[in-house]
């Protein structure tokens, strides 16, 4: 590069000096008396440069090294080995000079003490079935269902497909009863605890669950507790000296099944199922069996477990904002695993640690976010989102008034294909960010281009399930959220084979998918933390609500009026258009003048708080902890609606109510949703009636 050197050849003339002084005086006077004058914001100037630095500083080798370290040993929540990963994450954050702290909670967890299973065949032979998928590591917890009651059973086996209501009805039509039997079911879409509950309601004495598939290995561990969070502190944080319910309290007991259950390997399941007689299975089950039972094979089932209070640890790194330190952008991943956790969850943990490394590099280069960024490492998610739920409950008021968004990654990489879920105001941001990140599997394409070319297109799922740590943020606190992952389903889920070796051989050998997830995740946070106007688009939300209304209109009886929904959605559309117009004007004013700063702050607050309008203080019927009326888990897990959970509940109660009562219940829930949409619209407008 050629440098241009300026040399002073003579002293400036007196006239030039005089004119310079006059200009400086005018500028000083103008700045003093007109503080709103245009001054270019250096953060806005540097935003693009730092995003480029963030993307260019990615390292697949670094992420791989993090994952290797995290998965050296099993780290089940509440156990001594789990402290190794706590210390690893804390040390990582501190070594990057990030402000680091931990929070502890004393919560009720569940562990196995003894289990056994044997099959007694009709020819008199007995086969002891192995209940272990790790012969070389005693630290791996034996396969079990957390919070299952202890129990024994010596009873005939019966197959119930996926354990849905329709499956139990199908075998009743075959004159098959499960009463007094050990139910064998394959894993489907229903939560484990719901399968156990339905088996119990039909008279079964125990349940065995297996996951089928050609590549499936091992036993799928998991929880059978209903709801989220510590069962001894429902609605408040399980901190020292806080109220704690007794184990015998009805509010605690209703969270747990009443009959025992265990996971089963596909190999053991096949051995049992191939020995069953009785009526052949319904053709629609598409299963190769001679009969569904009961028997003649009898199972000797024993499970002994203990529930005990254990300490869990959440870890945080805080990057304080320069202009709006009281506005929080949160990135979260859980750290605990049933076994080694290479996919679930530490592929996400490794990505989070790499984001921290890249942010620390940017800080050294002079970057500081406009708003505060908090990196969150949760504990005890596998037991029922316990770590994140306790923290949300402890910080509910501050989150309600200050949280911009929560960005979740659980299993960052399960295999090929990009998947994402979000609350709809974040859809546009997601599409834009994926256009900036290279696709890990196709040379020359972006993630967006590869995603758009799939059969489903750029399909963004919604966050109504209780699948990961976004649940307390969306469904209890009303915080706009995103959930990102590569691949859907993997054959070593929750088994002892979810290891670093499996990841390097199958999930992501070159760790390019990890790099893509970290890039999208970190870039989303940079926009939310640094953009002068929050990149929220509530027109997307209104369009989604309009589609939901269309689905309901085809589903409901004509005596149920959807007019309240129509008017409330129109109100949201109007408020969203006004907010968009205001944002366009303010984005063109990248200044630090007080008036413009205050206008941007006011608009951002309205954009941030509108999501809280969808919360209802009474929550969902029978599940009051879940406050969100647009997205939440329906009471009937077989409901066809994945939105408006209160309406879904009212529809599913039809078997127990008269037609008039059904219509009244549905209409009431539609009114509740409509009022929630109106609250969101009025929050977005920011004006009192």
N, C-alpha and C positions, 0 to 999 in steps of 0.2 A: 504494500500500500504506500502511495506517495503522500507524504505529509506536507501540508502547506504551512509555511512559517511566515508570520507577519512581523515586520520590523518597523519600529517607530523611527521615522526619518527626521521628524522635527517635533517641537512642542506644539500642542494645540493652541489656536489663536484665542485671544481674550473673548471674541464674539462667540466662538464655539463653547467655551467654558460657561459663559453667561446663559446661552440657550440651554445647555445641559442642566444647569441649576434650575432654570425655569420649569423644564419638563419634569424634573424630579419633584419639585414642589407641587406641581399640578397633580402628579400621580399620587403623592402622599396625601394631599387634601382629598382627592377623589376616593382613595381607599379608606380614609378615616370616616368620611361622611356617607359613603355608599358601600357598606360592607357586603351587599349582595352582588357586587360586581363579579364578572366572570374570571375565575381562577381555575385553571385546569387541574383536575384531581390527579396526582401522580399514581394513585392506586389504579384508576381507570386506564391510564396510559400503559401501566406495566402488566395489567391482567393477562393480556394475550401472551406476552413474553413468558410469564411464569407458568401458564398452562402448557406452553411448548416445552419448557424446562421439565415440567412434571412428566409429560408423555415421553420425552426423550431420555429420561433417567431411569426408565424401567429396566429390570434385570431379572430374567427368568432363572438364572443361576442363584441369585440371592434369595428369591422366593423358595426355590427348591431347598436351599440350606436351612431356611426357617422351618419348612415343613418337616425336614428330616429331624431337626432338633426337637420339635414339638411332639413327634410321634415315636420317640425312642421307647416309651413305656406307656401302658394304659394309664388313664387319668380320669377315673370316675369321680364325679362331684362328691365332696364330703370325705374323701379318703386321703390318706397321707401322700400317695403319689401325685395327687392333683396339685399339691403345693409346688411341685417342680415346675409345672407350666405357669402357675401364678408368678413365681419368682422369675421365670424366663421372660415373661411379658413385661413385668415391672422393670427388670434390668434393661431390656431393650429400649423402653421408653426413656428411662433415666440416662442411658448412655447417649441418647440423641439430644440430651439437655431439654427434654420436654417436661413440662410441669406434670407430675405423676402422683396419683393417690389411689388408695383402695377403699372400698366399703365392705363391711362384713355383715352378714345376717345369720341368725340361728334359725334354721328351718327344718321341717320334718322331711327326712329322706327315707329310703327303703332299700334294704339289701337282702340277698338270699343267705340262708344258713345251711340248708340241706334240700336236695331234691332227688327224686328217683322215679323211674317209669319202666314198667315191664308189660309185655303183651302176652296174654295167655290164649293160645290158639285152640281151635276146636279139636285138633289131633292130640292134644295133651302136652304139646311142647310149650316152653316158656322162653321168651326172648327179652333179655335186659337191654333196653334201648339207651344208647349213650346220650347224655345231656351235656356234652362238652364239645366245643369246636376249637380248643387250644390245648394240645397235649404237652407243649413245650414251654408254657409260661403260666406259672401259678398265680401271677398278678392279674391275669384276665378274669374278670368276674364271670361266674358260671351263668349260663343263659337263664333269664328270669324276666318276669313282668313286675316292674316297680309298683308297689302298693297293693299287689295281690294279697288277699288274706291267706294265711296258712290253712292247709287242709289236706285230707286224704280221701281217696275214693277207690273202690273196687267195683267197677261197673262196666257194662257193655259200651262199646264205641259206636258212635253214629256220625255220619258225615252230613254237614249242613251247608255245603257250598261256601258262600261268603258270610253266612250268618246274618243276612238281611231279613227284614220282615217277609219279603216276598219268597225267600228261601225256606223259612220256617213254614209259611203257608203252603209251599209246594210239597213239602214232605208230609204235611197233615193230609193233603189230598191223596197221598199214597198210603194213608192209614198208618203212618209211621209216627211214633211218639218219642220225644227225646227225654221224657221224664225219667229221672233216676239214672241218666246215661252220662258218659264223658263225651262231650261234643268235640269233633275235629272239624276245623274250618280253615279255609285258605284266606290269606290276607287280600283284601280288596281296598275299596275307598273308605270303608267305615273305620273310625278309630278303634283301636283294640278294646278299649273299655266299653264301647257301645256294643261290640260283638258279645262280650262277656255278659253285659247287662241283658241283652236280648235272649241269650242262652238261659240265663237264670230265670227270666220271666216265663220261659217255656218249660221250666222244670229240670234243667240239666244240673248236674252236681259238680262239674269241672269242665274246663275248656282247654284245648290244645290248638295253637295257631301256627300255621306254617306258611312260608312264602315259596311259591312255585316258580319255575323257570329253569331252562337248561343250564344256565351258568350260575345259578344260585348255589351258594355254599354257606354252611354254618347255620346258626340260629339267630333269628332277628329279635334282639332284646327290645324293650320299650316300656312305656308307662301305660297303666290302665286307669290312672286317676282322671276324673273329670275336672274340667275347668283349668285355670292357670293360677300360678302363685302358691305360696306356702299355705297348706290347708289349716294350719293353726292360727294364721293371722289374715283372714279373708277381708281384704279392703284396706289393710294398714300394713306398714312395714314391720318385718320381724327383727327389730333391733333390740339391743340389750334393754332390759327393764320395761319392754312394751307388753301389752296384754297378749296372752297366749291362751288359746282355747284348750280345754282338756281333750284327750284322745277320744273320750266317750261322748263328747258333745255331738248332738245330732247334725250340726252344721259341718262337722269334720267327717262323720261316718258316711254321710250321703255322697261324699266325694269318691268313695272307694267301692269296688264291687263286693258282692256278698259271697261269691263262690270263687275258688282258686283257679288260676290259669297259669300256663307255662308256654313258652315258645317251643316249636318242634322243627327239626331239620326236615327238608323235603325228602330225604332218604328214609328217615324213620316214618314219616307220614305215609309214604308210598307202601311201606311194609304193612302198616296197619290197614290202609284203605283197600289194598289188594286182597285182604283176608275177609272183608265184609261180605255178608250175604243180604238177604231180604230183597225188598223192591229195588228194581233198577233205577238209576237217577233220571230225573227229567231230562229230555233231550236238549232243552235250551241251556242246561248247565255245561254242556260240551266237555264232559269229563269221562275218561275211559275207566269205568268201574263196573264190576259185576252187580253190586248192590250198595245201598247206603246204610244198611244195618237196620236196627241195632244188632250188633254182634254178627256172627257168633263169638268174635274175638272180644275178650274182656281185658280191660286195662287196670293195672294196679298203679295208681297215681299218688304221689306224695310231694307236697311243697311246704317247706318251712321257711319263713322269712321274719325279718324284724324291721320295725319302723322306729327310727331314732332321730333325735335332734342333732344336727351337724352344722358346723360353720361353713358357709360358702363365701367366696371372695369375688367381687367385681373389681376390675382394674380400669383406670381412666388416665388418658393423657389429654391435657387441655392446651390449646393454642389460642391465646387471648386475642380477641379482635381489637383493631386499632380505633375504629370509629363507633362501632355498636357492640361493645363487649358483652352487653346484656341480651344479645340475641344469639341463640345456639343452633348450630348445625351439627347433628349427631350421626356418627358412623358406628354401627354396632355389629358384633359377631360373638357367638358364644364359644367358649373355650373347652368346656367339659365334653367328654366322650364316653360312650359305653365301653369302648376298648381303646384301640390306638387312635382312631379318629382321623385318618389321613384325608378322607373325603369329608366326613361329617364329624366335626365342623372345621378341622384345622386347615383345610384348603382355604377357607375363608379367613382364618386367623393369620395364616402366612401372608395373604394378600393385604390384610390390615396392617401388619408389621411393615410391609414394603411401602405402603402409603405413608406411614409414619416416617420411614427413612427418607422418602422423597420430599415430604413436607419439611423435614428438618434441613435438608439440602437447600430448599428454597428460602428458608428462614436465614440461613447463613449468607445467602445471596441478596438479602435485603427485603424479602417478602414478609408481610404480616397481613393476615386476612382482615377484611372489613368487619366481619362478624366472628364470633368465637366458634372454633371447631373443637368438638369433643370426640375422641376416639374411645369406644367403649368395648371392653372385653367381659362378657357376661359369664356367670357360672350357673350350673344346675338347670340349664335349658332342657336337657333331656328328661328331667323329671316333671316338666310342665311349665316351662318358661319362668322358672322361679326367680333367678337372679335379676332379670330385667323387670319382672313384675314388681318385686319388692322395691326396687329403685324408683320405678315410676310412681308407685304408691307413696313413697317417702317424699318425692319431689313434685307431686301432682300440681300444686299451685304455681310453682315456678315454671314448670313445663307448659302449663296452660297459658301463661302470659308471655313466655320468652322463647319457646322452642319453635324454630323455623321449619325444620323437617328432620325425619329420622330415616337413615339409609341403612338397610339391613343386608348382610350377606351371611348365609348359614353355610351350606355346602357350595362353595364357590365353583367347584368343578366336579361333576359326576360323570361327564362324558361330552359328546359333541352337541352343538345346538345352543343358541342363546335364548334364555327365557327370563321374563321379568314380570313382576306384579307391582302395581302402584295405585295410589289414590289419583283420580283422573286429572286433577289440576297440574300434575307433574308429567303428563303424557308428552307434551310438546318438548319439554326439556330433555326427556329420555331420547326422543327421536333425534334431536340435534346432537346430543353428546355421542350417540352411537355412530354418527357420521364422521366423528373425529378420531375414532379408534380403529386400528387395523384389525381385520378379522384374523383369528389365529389359525384357521384351517384353509383359507383360500388366498393365495398370493394376489396382491393387487386390489383386493376388495376391502371395504370397511365392514365393520360389524353390521351396520345398518343395511348395506347392500345385500349381504348374505342372508340376513334376517328377513328382509322384504321379499327375497326370492323363494322362501319356503312356502309350502301349501297354505299354511295358516296366515302368512304375511306378518306384518308387524303387530301381532296380537299381544296386547298387554292385559295380563290377568288382574283380578282385583283381590283385595286383602281381607276377605271375609272369614277365612279359616283361622284356626289357631295352630298354624304350622310352624311358626318360629317367633323370634323375639319382636317382630313388628306388632304382634297382637296387642300387648298392653298399650303401645303408643297410639295405634289407630283406634282400637275398640274401647279403650278406657279413657285415654287422654285427648283423643281427637287431634293427633299430630299428623300432618301430611307425611306419607311414608312411601318407600320403594323397597322392593326385595329382588335381588339379582342372583342369577346362577347360570352355569353352563351344564347342559345335560339334564335329563329327567329320568330318575330312577337308576340304580346301579345294583349289581347282583350281590354285593357284600355289605349291604346296608345293615348297620348295627350289629355286625358280626365281628369275630376275631380276625377276619381277613381284610378288614378295612385298614390297610397298612400302607406305609410308604412304598413298599414293594409293589402293591397293587396299583398305586397311583402311577408309578414310573413305568409299569408294564402295560397298563390299560387306560387309566383315566386321562392322563395328560403327560406322556413321556417326555416332551420337551418343555413343559410348563408354559407353553404359549397361551393356553386358555386362562391360566392364572393371571398372566400379564394383562390379558384383555379385560378380565373382571376387575382387576385393580385399577386399570386405566379408566374404565367407565365409572366405577365407584368413586375414585378420587376426583375425577373431573366433574361429576355431578356436585360433589361437595364444594369444589372451587367456585362453580357458578353460584350456588346457593349462599356461599360465604362472601363472595366478592362482587357479584352483580349489584349495581346501585339500586335497581328495582328487582325485587324477587321474581324469578322466572316462573310464575304461576299463571295458568290459563284456566279460568273457571268456565269458559265457554265449553271446554272439553267435558267438564263435570256436568254441565247442563245437557249436553248432547247424550251423555251416558244415561242420565236420569230419564231423558225422553225415550230412549230405547227401552228402559225398564218399564216405563208406563205402557209402551206398546205391547210388551210381553204380557203384562197383567191384563190388558184389555182383551187379549185373546184367551185368557185363562179363566177370568172371573165371570160370575153370573151378571146379567144386565142390571139386576137390582142393586148392585154395588156401584156407587158413583166414583169415578176417577177425576171428577171436576176439581176437587181440592188439589190434586197433584198437578193438574194442568196449569192452574193459576199460580201455584208456588214456583213451578219450574219457569214459567214466563217471567216471574219476578226475579229469579236468579239470572236468567238470560239478560235482562235489562241491566242488572247490577254488574254482571260480568263484562258487558259491552262498555259500560261507563268506566270500569276499572281499566280495561284495555286501552281505551282512548286516552285516559289520564296517564297511563304508563308510557304510551308512545310520545306524548309531549314531554314528560319528565326525562325520558331516556336521552332526549336531544339536548338536555341541559346538564351536561357533565361538569358541574361547577361545585364549589365549596361554599357558596353564599348561604347564609343562614336560612333565608326564606325557602330556597330550593331544597336544602337538606331537610327541613322540617316537613315539607310537602312529601318528599320521598319517604321519610320515616312514617308519616301518617298513612300513606298508601300501603307501604309494606306491612304495617301492623294490621290493616284491614285484610290484606291478602293472607297473612299468616293466621289470623283469628277466625276466618270464615269457616274453616274445617271444624272448629269447635262447635259451631252452630248445629251440626248434625248429631251432637250428643244430646241425650235426654236424661234428666236427673233420675228418673224412675227405672231406667235401663230396660232390658228385655224381660218379659214375664217369666218368673222363675229363675232368671239368671241376671239379677240386677247389676252385677259387676260389669257386664257388657253394656255400654252406654250408647254405642253408635247405632243409629237407626237405618243407615244405608248399608253398612258392611259389618257383619258379625256372624257368628255361628248360629244356624237355626237350631231350635230344640230338637226337631226331627232331622237327623243327619242324612236321611234318605230323601229330603226335600229336593225338588227339581229347581228351586229358586236359590241362586247364590247372591241375592241382594235382598234388601228390605226384610231382615230376619224376623221382625215382629209380624209382618204380613204373612211370611212363610209359616210361622208358628200358628197363626189363626187359621190358615188353610188346612194345616195338618191335623187340627183338632176336630175335623169334620165328623169323624166316626163317633165322637162322644157328645155331639150337640145336635139340636134340632136345626132345620134349615134356616129358620129365622135367627136363631142365636149365632149361627155361623156367619151369616151376612152382617149382623151387628158387630161381631168381633173383628171381622175383616175390615169393615168400614171404619171402626175406631182406630185400627192400626194404620190405615191409609191417612186418616186425619193426623195421627201422630207424626208420620213421615212428612206430611205436607207442612206441618208446623216447623219441623226441623229444617226443611229446605228454606222456609221463610226466614228462620233465624240466621241461616248462613247468608242469605241474600242481603238481609239488613245489616249484618256484620260487614259485608263487603261494601255496602253503600256507606256505612259509618255514620249514619244520621239517625237521630231519634224520631219517632213518629210524632 
